[in-house]
Amino acid sequence: MSNIKFGFIPVASSILSTTVEQVAQESWKQLGYIGGERFSAERINENLPIIFFVLTGGTEQQVLELCLQRKNFFTNEPVILAAHPTHNSLPSSLEILARLQQIGAKGKIIYLDEISNKDCIDDLKKEIKHISIYHKLRNVKVGLVGEPSDWLVASSPEIERIKNVWGPEVVKISLGELKQTIADTKDEEVENEHFAFTKKAAEVREPSKKEVKQVVRVYGALKKLIKKYELNAVSVRCFDLVLDLNTTGCFALSKLNDDGIIAGCEGDLVSTLGMIWANLITDQSVWMANPAQLDEHNNTVLFAHCTVPVNMIQTYKLRSHFESGLGVGIQGEFTKGKVTMLRLGGNNLEKMWITNGEIIESGSDENLCRTQVNVKLQGSSKPSDLLNNPLGNHVLLLRGNYVKEMLSWWKEFIER
């Protein structure tokens, strides 16, 4: 795990008979080695991870006051206390955390002693990473292009709720502006993308050259809006492009995700939020899909959608959009391997379904969206979980098993 910049505020008793630098000298060095910078109390509101280095006993009130000051700026951020083996650092830290828990604040003590706690530095680096993700989420700007699709009756949260609970800012952009930008985008502006998309396809079945050019122009238009509004992610009411322009956003969203710009379908802000978070914590591309079929006997779920990040699949074919037969959909083929599946939801976006799984095979059913993958659920998870307690119509899938780390982050920052 690479180092992430963070601040640490050392706190010592006023009756300390030596300098603060002479207390726990080895711990000072360790904090510096892993990216730590000594901060004064005046930097308490800086927008990056900050921990409290409890040097001595008798510091409980000082640390609590600093914690509460920081809570005014970063409400959901847990408090990290770094303790060491001398000068009553540990008992002071225990008292501080006990009080924080009494008032409903979350926190953790990292005991910096590699002799008795050999994982202490790794534990601290993990906490720093998790807090940095919290701050990154607060700096994310998501463009909602058009309103959420009409059928997303459980997946259209208030914009302020997204910001208050998870951090990202949502910027509303009219569908009319996207349509006009598509019209203003010339074929030559996206010629390279058009050539690469077609050349790398294993087959071009239904779409005409004109249809392929049009979907690539949608990508070019979204790139312009992303630059104009300084966005980190988008969620697009893409079905209106089918109805109004006889084209699709499937390629555009696929390519944006390949570019590292999170792009969600149908104006589904909940799933787009989940994609942003999953990407930040794992550095993996994320696929948004529909659970299309369940098999209780084999403990499998078949997922399907007409778009997929190309960097997640082995090969792809250019097909028509499944529901309309228009534009371009992507039929991607996944290789077998471990995956994580998740879904956020709930009135306050505080709920999550998450499980590990393994890809069994890709599918090609002509009665489903074009990219299809059959996944066997692992652990105690069952397909019936989705039937009994659904959080919405989309589920996210990413390569690798990340349930443990993602659950740890969610419990620390979101679960109430």
C-alpha positions in Angstrom: 0.0 0.0 0.0 1.6 3.3 -1.1 1.8 6.2 1.4 -0.9 8.8 1.5 -0.3 12.3 2.9 -1.9 12.9 6.3 -1.4 15.2 9.2 -0.8 14.3 12.9 -1.4 16.6 15.8 0.8 15.8 18.8 -0.9 16.5 22.1 1.0 16.5 25.4 0.4 17.6 29.0 1.5 21.1 30.0 3.5 19.6 32.9 5.7 17.5 30.6 9.3 17.7 31.9 10.9 17.2 28.5 10.2 18.3 24.9 7.4 16.7 23.0 9.9 15.5 20.3 11.7 13.4 23.0 8.6 11.4 23.8 8.0 8.3 21.7 10.7 9.2 19.3 10.4 5.9 17.4 6.7 6.6 16.8 7.4 10.1 15.5 9.8 8.4 12.9 7.2 5.8 11.9 4.5 8.5 11.3 6.9 10.4 9.1 7.9 7.3 7.1 4.4 6.5 6.1 3.5 10.0 4.9 2.7 11.9 8.1 3.3 15.6 8.6 3.2 17.3 11.9 0.3 19.7 12.1 -0.4 22.5 14.6 -3.9 22.7 16.1 -4.5 25.7 13.8 -4.7 23.3 10.8 -7.5 21.3 12.3 -9.9 21.9 9.4 -7.6 20.9 6.6 -9.3 18.7 3.9 -7.1 15.6 4.3 -6.7 12.8 6.9 -5.7 14.0 10.4 -4.9 11.8 13.4 -4.3 12.8 17.0 -1.0 11.6 18.5 -1.7 11.3 22.2 1.8 11.7 23.7 1.0 11.8 27.4 -1.7 11.4 30.0 -3.7 14.4 31.1 -4.5 15.3 27.5 -8.1 14.2 27.4 -9.8 17.6 27.4 -7.4 19.0 24.8 -7.9 16.1 22.4 -11.7 16.1 22.9 -11.8 19.8 22.1 -9.8 19.3 19.0 -12.0 16.4 17.9 -15.1 18.5 18.3 -13.6 21.4 16.4 -12.9 19.0 13.5 -16.4 17.5 13.7 -17.7 21.0 12.8 -16.1 20.6 9.3 -16.1 16.8 8.8 -19.1 15.4 10.6 -18.9 11.7 9.5 -15.1 11.4 9.8 -14.0 8.9 12.5 -11.5 10.0 15.1 -8.1 8.2 15.0 -6.0 8.2 18.1 -2.4 7.1 17.9 -1.1 5.8 21.3 2.3 4.5 22.4 3.7 2.4 25.3 4.9 5.2 27.6 3.9 8.4 29.4 0.3 7.2 30.1 -0.5 7.6 26.4 -2.6 4.5 26.2 -4.9 5.1 29.3 -5.5 8.7 28.1 -6.5 7.4 24.6 -8.8 4.9 26.2 -10.6 7.6 28.2 -10.9 9.8 25.1 -12.4 7.1 22.9 -14.8 6.1 25.7 -16.1 9.6 25.8 -16.3 9.9 22.1 -18.4 6.7 21.9 -20.7 8.1 24.7 -21.6 11.0 22.6 -22.1 8.9 19.5 -18.9 9.6 17.6 -16.9 6.9 15.9 -13.2 6.4 16.5 -10.3 4.0 16.8 -7.1 3.7 18.8 -4.0 2.5 16.9 -1.4 1.3 19.4 2.0 2.1 18.0 4.3 -0.6 19.3 5.7 -3.0 16.7 7.0 -5.3 19.4 3.5 -6.2 20.8 1.5 -5.1 17.8 3.4 -5.9 14.6 0.5 -4.9 12.4 0.2 -1.4 13.9 1.7 0.5 10.9 -0.4 -1.5 8.4 -3.5 -0.8 10.5 -2.7 2.9 10.6 -2.1 3.0 6.8 -5.4 1.3 6.3 -7.2 3.9 8.4 -5.4 6.7 6.5 -6.5 5.2 3.2 -10.1 5.0 4.4 -10.2 8.5 5.6 -8.6 9.7 2.4 -11.5 8.1 0.5 -14.0 9.9 2.6 -12.3 13.2 1.7 -12.1 12.3 -2.0 -15.8 11.6 -2.0 -16.4 15.1 -0.6 -14.5 16.5 -3.6 -16.4 14.5 -6.3 -18.7 16.4 -8.6 -21.3 14.3 -10.4 -23.2 15.5 -13.4 -26.8 14.4 -13.6 -27.7 14.7 -17.2 -31.5 14.8 -17.4 -33.7 13.6 -14.5 -33.5 10.0 -13.1 -35.4 7.6 -15.4 -39.1 7.4 -14.5 -38.9 3.7 -13.4 -36.3 4.4 -10.7 -38.9 4.8 -8.0 -36.5 3.6 -5.3 -33.3 5.0 -6.8 -33.9 8.7 -7.0 -32.6 10.2 -3.7 -32.6 13.9 -2.9 -29.4 15.5 -4.1 -28.7 17.0 -0.7 -29.0 13.6 0.9 -26.2 12.3 -1.3 -24.0 15.1 -0.3 -24.8 14.9 3.4 -24.4 11.2 3.8 -21.7 10.3 1.2 -20.1 13.6 0.2 -20.4 14.1 -3.6 -21.9 17.2 -5.1 -24.5 16.7 -7.8 -24.7 19.2 -10.7 -27.9 19.1 -12.8 -27.5 19.4 -16.5 -30.4 19.5 -18.9 -30.9 16.8 -21.5 -31.4 19.6 -24.0 -27.9 20.8 -23.5 -26.6 17.3 -24.1 -28.6 17.0 -27.3 -27.4 20.3 -28.6 -23.8 19.4 -27.8 -24.3 16.1 -29.7 -25.6 18.1 -32.7 -22.6 20.5 -32.5 -20.0 17.7 -32.3 -18.5 16.9 -35.7 -17.5 13.4 -36.8 -13.9 14.4 -37.2 -13.7 15.4 -33.5 -14.2 11.8 -32.5 -12.7 10.0 -35.5 -10.0 8.3 -33.5 -12.5 6.9 -31.0 -14.8 5.7 -33.8 -11.9 3.9 -35.6 -10.7 2.2 -32.5 -14.1 1.1 -31.3 -15.0 -0.5 -34.6 -11.6 -2.0 -35.3 -11.3 -3.7 -31.9 -14.8 -5.3 -32.1 -14.9 -9.0 -32.8 -18.0 -8.4 -34.9 -20.3 -5.6 -36.0 -23.7 -7.3 -36.4 -26.8 -4.9 -36.6 -25.5 -1.3 -36.3 -24.8 0.7 -39.5 -21.8 2.9 -39.9 -24.0 5.9 -39.4 -25.3 4.5 -36.1 -21.8 3.8 -34.8 -20.7 7.3 -35.7 -23.6 8.8 -33.9 -23.0 6.9 -30.6 -19.3 8.0 -30.7 -20.6 11.6 -31.1 -22.5 11.1 -27.8 -19.2 10.3 -26.2 -17.6 13.4 -27.6 -20.5 15.5 -26.4 -20.4 14.1 -22.9 -16.6 14.8 -22.8 -17.3 18.4 -23.5 -19.9 18.7 -20.8 -17.5 17.0 -18.3 -14.9 19.6 -19.1 -17.3 22.5 -19.0 -18.7 21.6 -15.6 -15.5 20.2 -14.2 -17.1 16.8 -13.4 -15.6 13.6 -12.0 -18.5 11.5 -12.9 -21.9 11.5 -14.8 -25.2 9.7 -14.7 -27.2 10.0 -17.9 -30.9 9.6 -18.6 -29.9 7.6 -21.6 -33.2 6.1 -22.8 -34.3 9.6 -23.9 -31.5 9.5 -26.5 -33.1 6.4 -27.9 -36.6 8.0 -28.0 -35.6 11.4 -29.2 -32.4 10.9 -31.4 -32.6 7.1 -32.3 -29.2 6.6 -30.7 -27.8 5.2 -27.5 -25.4 6.2 -24.7 -24.0 2.7 -24.3 -20.6 3.3 -26.0 -20.2 6.7 -24.4 -20.7 5.4 -20.9 -18.4 2.4 -21.6 -15.6 4.6 -22.9 -15.9 7.1 -20.1 -15.5 4.4 -17.6 -12.4 3.2 -19.5 -11.1 6.7 -19.4 -11.4 6.7 -15.6 -14.5 8.9 -15.5 -17.3 7.1 -13.7 -20.4 7.0 -15.9 -23.8 5.5 -14.8 -26.9 4.7 -16.8 -30.5 5.9 -16.6 -29.8 8.7 -14.3 -29.4 6.2 -11.5 -27.5 8.3 -8.9 -27.5 5.6 -6.3 -25.7 3.2 -8.5 -23.4 5.9 -9.9 -22.5 6.8 -6.3 -21.7 3.1 -5.6 -19.5 3.0 -8.7 -17.6 6.0 -7.6 -17.0 4.6 -4.1 -16.1 1.1 -5.3 -13.6 2.5 -7.8 -12.0 4.7 -5.1 -11.6 1.9 -2.6 -10.5 -0.8 -5.1 -9.1 1.1 -8.1 -11.2 -1.3 -10.3 -13.6 -0.5 -13.1 -17.2 -1.2 -12.1 -20.1 -2.6 -14.2 -23.7 -1.5 -13.5 -26.1 -4.3 -14.6 -29.6 -5.7 -14.0 -30.1 -9.0 -12.1 -32.0 -10.6 -15.0 -32.4 -14.2 -13.8 -32.0 -16.1 -10.5 -31.2 -19.8 -9.9 -31.7 -20.8 -6.3 -30.6 -24.4 -6.8 -27.2 -23.4 -8.3 -26.9 -20.2 -6.2 -26.4 -18.1 -9.3 -27.5 -14.7 -10.6 -27.4 -13.8 -14.3 -26.6 -10.1 -14.8 -27.2 -8.2 -18.1 -26.9 -4.7 -19.5 -26.2 -3.2 -22.9 -23.0 -1.4 -21.9 -19.9 -2.5 -20.0 -16.4 -1.0 -19.6 -14.3 -2.6 -22.3 -11.3 -2.9 -19.9 -13.4 -5.4 -17.9 -14.0 -7.9 -20.7 -12.1 -10.1 -23.1 -13.8 -9.4 -26.4 -16.9 -7.5 -27.5 -19.3 -7.3 -30.4 -21.3 -4.3 -31.6 -25.0 -5.1 -31.4 -28.2 -3.1 -31.5 -29.7 -1.8 -28.2 -31.8 -4.7 -26.9 -35.0 -2.9 -25.9 -35.3 -0.7 -29.0 -33.2 -2.4 -31.7 -31.6 1.0 -32.4 -28.2 2.5 -32.0 -25.3 0.4 -30.6 -25.2 -1.9 -27.6 -22.1 -3.7 -26.5 -22.1 -7.5 -26.1 -19.0 -8.2 -24.0 -17.6 -11.5 -22.9 -16.2 -11.8 -19.4 -13.5 -14.2 -18.5 -14.0 -16.4 -15.4 -12.8 -15.2 -12.1 -13.6 -13.7 -8.7 -15.9 -10.7 -8.4 -17.6 -8.5 -5.8 -21.2 -7.5 -6.2 -22.9 -4.7 -4.3 -25.9 -2.4 -4.2 -26.5 0.7 -2.1 -29.9 1.9 -1.0 -32.3 2.8 1.7 -34.1 6.1 2.5 -30.8 7.7 3.7 -28.5 5.7 1.5 -27.3 3.8 4.6 -28.0 0.3 3.5 -25.9 -2.1 1.4 -26.1 -5.5 -0.1 -22.6 -6.9 -0.8 -21.2 -10.4 -1.6 -18.3 -12.1 -3.2 -18.9 -14.4 -6.2 -17.3 -16.1 -9.1 -18.1 -15.7 -12.8 -19.2 -19.0 -14.3 -19.8 -18.0 -17.9 -20.8 -15.2 -20.2 -24.2 -15.5 -22.0 -25.7 -14.6 -25.3 -29.5 -14.9 -24.8 -31.3 -12.8 -27.5 -34.1 -12.0 -25.0 -31.8 -10.1 -22.6 -29.6 -7.0 -22.6 -26.4 -7.7 -24.7 -23.7 -8.2 -22.1 -24.6 -11.1 -19.9 -22.6 -12.9 -17.1 -23.7 -15.7 -14.8 -22.2 -15.4 -11.3 -22.2 -18.0 -8.5 -22.7 -16.3 -5.1 -20.3 -17.2 -2.3 -20.5 -17.4 1.5 -23.9 -17.2 3.0 -25.4 -15.0 0.2 -28.4 -16.4 -1.7 -30.3 -15.1 -4.8 -33.3 -14.9 -2.5 -31.6 -12.0 -0.7 -32.4 -9.9 -3.7 -36.0 -11.0 -3.8 -36.6 -10.5 -0.1 -34.8 -7.3 0.5 -34.1 -5.5 -2.8 -32.5 -2.1 -2.7 -33.1 -1.3 -6.4 -33.0 -2.7 -9.9 -29.3 -2.3 -10.6 -26.4 -4.2 -9.0 -22.7 -3.3 -9.4 -20.0 -5.8 -10.2 -16.2 -5.5 -10.1 -13.2 -7.8 -10.5 -11.7 -9.3 -7.3 -13.0 -10.0 -3.8 -13.2 -6.8 -1.8 -16.1 -7.5 0.6 -14.0 -7.3 3.8 -12.5 -4.0 3.0 -15.6 -2.4 1.6 -17.7 -3.5 4.6 -15.1 -2.2 7.0 -15.2 1.3 5.3 -19.0 1.3 5.2 -19.4 0.4 8.9 -16.9 3.1 9.8 -18.4 6.0 7.7 -22.0 5.2 6.7 -23.7 2.6 9.0 -25.6 4.2 11.8 
